């Protein structure tokens, strides 16, 4: 019997910043903003505020517009 406080079988969920779709963390691409430039973190290990995006070309193509909208926050 599995202990109720155990994390066995837990799948972390994250939300895409573009389409707001929730999915497993492993299915999304993590990225950071360093000096106004998008830096993709494929191994999910870089330090800093990370954001997540779907791996679809539609969402990735909209990232530049998303950053320009929030430019004041990143500088």
Secondary structure, 3 states (H helix, E strand, C coil): CCCCCCCCCCCCEEECCCCCCEEEHHHCEEEEEECCEEEEECCCCCCCCCEEECCCHHHHHCHHHHHHHCHHHHC
